[in-house]
């Protein structure tokens, strides 16, 4: 039969897993915000005439860029970040699965020990 110390250790691990899920969710929100921001840039660039001058801030200097190249770069950036979101979603699913397994393990230990849930 599991003792209180063993159950407490499992609860500590459970809390750590919860923190990890929160951290991953934060990364996901950040990546989605970047996707939205870059998609807005693409939209804004779509309003420009083909011969419009576009500048990029590099350090303290504005450097002229080719509009077609800028559109391509921002589109690639969106694709890259969306790939990050997919990877983050997989991490999140894995972490949530671990939480569920941990929750079931704790519940089983509590039942075996006759310990009331907290």
N, C-alpha and C positions, 0 to 999 in steps of 0.2 A: 504494500500500500504506500502511495506517495505521501510524503510529509509536507508540512507547510513550507519548509525551506525549498523543497523541490518545486512546489507550485509557485512560490515567489520568484524563483529563478526563471521559470517559464513565463511568468507575467512580465518580468523585466525584459526578456527577449521579445515578447509581444509588443511592448511599448517602443522598443528600438525599431521594430519592423514598422510600426505606425509612423514614427518619425521619418523613416526612409521613404515611405509612401508619400508623406507630405512634401518631402524634399523633391521627389520625382515629379509630383503634381505641379510644384513651383516651376521646375524646369520646363514642363509642358506648357504652362501658361505663358512663360517668357517666350518660348519658341513660337507659339501661336500669335502672340502680339507682334513678333518680328515678321511673320508671314503676312499679317494684315497690313502692317506698315509698308512693307515692300510691294504688296499688291496695290496699295493706294498710290505709291510712286509710279508704278506701271500705268495706272489709270491716268494720273496727271501727265505723264509723258505722252500718252495717247492724244492729248489735246493740242500738243505742239505741232507746228508746221515742220515739214521735213528739213528746212534750212535753218531752224531755230538753233540758237547757240545754247549749249548746255555746259554747265561748269560743275566741277567736283572739288570739294574742299579737301586738300591734301596738306595736312599740317596747317600752317597759317596762310597758305597760298590757294587761290582759286585757279584750277587748271581746266582749260577748255577740253571737252570730250565730244566725240562723235555720237549723235543721237541714236543711231542704229546700234552702235556698240554699247551704249548705256542701257538701252532696252534689253539687249541680249544678256548683259551682265546681271541686271536686276532679275530677269527671268530665271537665270541660272541660280542666283542666290535663293529665290523662292523655292525652286526645286530642291536645292540642297537642304534648306531649312525644313521643308516638308518631309524629306528623308529622315532628318533628325527627329521630327515629331513621331514618325512611324517607329523609329528605334526606341524613343522614350515611351511610347505606348506599350511596346513589348516589355520594357523594363517594368513599367507600372503593373502590367498584367501578372508578371512573375512575382513581384513584391506582394500584390494583393492575394495571389494564390498562397504564398508563404504565410500571410496573416491568417487566412482561413484555416490552413493546416495547423497553425499554432493555436488558434481559437479552439479547434476541435480537440487538440491534444490537452489543453488546459481543462476543457469541459469534462473530458474523460477522466483526467486525474482527480478533478473535484468530485465526480460521481464515485470513483473508486474509494476516495478518502472520506466520503460523506461530509465534505466541507461545503459550507454554504457559499454561493457566489457573492462576489464583492460588488 
